[in-house]
Amino acid sequence: PTAMDSFEALFASTEFRKGTDLAFSNVPGGGMAVQAGGRELGRLASKAFAPAFFDLYLGKEPVSVEGKKSMVAGLAGLVAE
């Protein structure tokens, strides 16, 4: 399976409700951990997937400018605490 197939499979048995928090984090040595509602769904071993994923949302040309602003504001709030 491709990294994208593995990523999609992490969500297959998860029920999402409005307001469910999703968290994506780099794993030391490469890869990405995925959480939904505070529960870890799994990890991807692909070293290339996480940088590409984060670039989509936080790079110079994000898929959602408003989404990027929201993530940056949320991060700034966490750092300020």
ZIURMO-V643618 format. One record per residue. N is the residue number from 1. SS is DSSP state (2 for helix, 1 for strand, 0 for the rest). PHI is phi in degrees with one decimal (NA if undefined). NEAR is the number of other ideal C-beta (glycine too) atoms within 8 Angstrom. Layout:
n=N ss=SS phi=PHI near=NEAR
n=N ss=SS phi=PHI near=NEAR
This chain:
n=1 ss=0 phi=NA near=4
n=2 ss=0 phi=-79.3 near=5
n=3 ss=2 phi=-60.5 near=9
n=4 ss=2 phi=-66.3 near=7
n=5 ss=2 phi=-60.1 near=8
n=6 ss=2 phi=-64.3 near=11
n=7 ss=2 phi=-62.2 near=12
n=8 ss=2 phi=-62.9 near=8
n=9 ss=2 phi=-63.8 near=8
n=10 ss=2 phi=-61.5 near=11
n=11 ss=0 phi=-97.1 near=10
n=12 ss=0 phi=-58.7 near=6
n=13 ss=0 phi=-106.9 near=3
n=14 ss=0 phi=-105.4 near=8
n=15 ss=0 phi=-96.8 near=3
n=16 ss=0 phi=-103.3 near=6
n=17 ss=0 phi=-119.9 near=5
n=18 ss=0 phi=-54.9 near=3
n=19 ss=0 phi=93.7 near=4
n=20 ss=0 phi=-65.7 near=8
n=21 ss=0 phi=-79.2 near=8
n=22 ss=1 phi=-113.8 near=7
n=23 ss=1 phi=-132.9 near=8
n=24 ss=1 phi=-126.6 near=10
n=25 ss=1 phi=-139.3 near=7
n=26 ss=1 phi=-67.6 near=8
n=27 ss=0 phi=-104.6 near=10
n=28 ss=0 phi=-51.9 near=3
n=29 ss=0 phi=89.2 near=5
n=30 ss=0 phi=112.7 near=7
n=31 ss=0 phi=109.5 near=13
n=32 ss=1 phi=-147.3 near=13
n=33 ss=1 phi=-99.6 near=12
n=34 ss=1 phi=-124.9 near=14
n=35 ss=1 phi=-127.2 near=13
n=36 ss=1 phi=-136.7 near=13
n=37 ss=0 phi=59.5 near=6
n=38 ss=0 phi=82.3 near=5
n=39 ss=1 phi=-109.2 near=6
n=40 ss=1 phi=-71.7 near=7
n=41 ss=1 phi=-87.6 near=9
n=42 ss=1 phi=155.3 near=7
n=43 ss=1 phi=-134.2 near=9
n=44 ss=1 phi=-105.1 near=13
n=45 ss=0 phi=-85.4 near=6
n=46 ss=0 phi=-61.9 near=11
n=47 ss=2 phi=-74.3 near=8
n=48 ss=2 phi=-89.1 near=7
n=49 ss=2 phi=-66.4 near=13
n=50 ss=2 phi=-58.9 near=15
n=51 ss=2 phi=-60.0 near=7
n=52 ss=2 phi=-66.9 near=8
n=53 ss=2 phi=-61.9 near=11
n=54 ss=2 phi=-65.9 near=11
n=55 ss=2 phi=-63.9 near=8
n=56 ss=2 phi=-58.8 near=9
n=57 ss=2 phi=-102.6 near=12
n=58 ss=2 phi=-119.6 near=9
n=59 ss=0 phi=-75.0 near=8
n=60 ss=0 phi=-65.0 near=3
n=61 ss=0 phi=-126.6 near=3
n=62 ss=0 phi=-67.4 near=11
n=63 ss=0 phi=-66.3 near=5
n=64 ss=0 phi=-139.5 near=7
n=65 ss=2 phi=-62.6 near=6
n=66 ss=2 phi=-66.6 near=6
n=67 ss=2 phi=-62.4 near=10
n=68 ss=2 phi=-63.9 near=11
n=69 ss=2 phi=-59.9 near=8
n=70 ss=2 phi=-65.0 near=8
n=71 ss=2 phi=-65.6 near=10
n=72 ss=2 phi=-64.3 near=9
n=73 ss=2 phi=-64.1 near=8
n=74 ss=2 phi=-64.2 near=8
n=75 ss=2 phi=-64.5 near=8
n=76 ss=2 phi=-60.3 near=8
n=77 ss=2 phi=-65.1 near=8
n=78 ss=2 phi=-68.2 near=7
n=79 ss=2 phi=-69.4 near=6
n=80 ss=2 phi=-72.2 near=5
n=81 ss=0 phi=-72.3 near=4
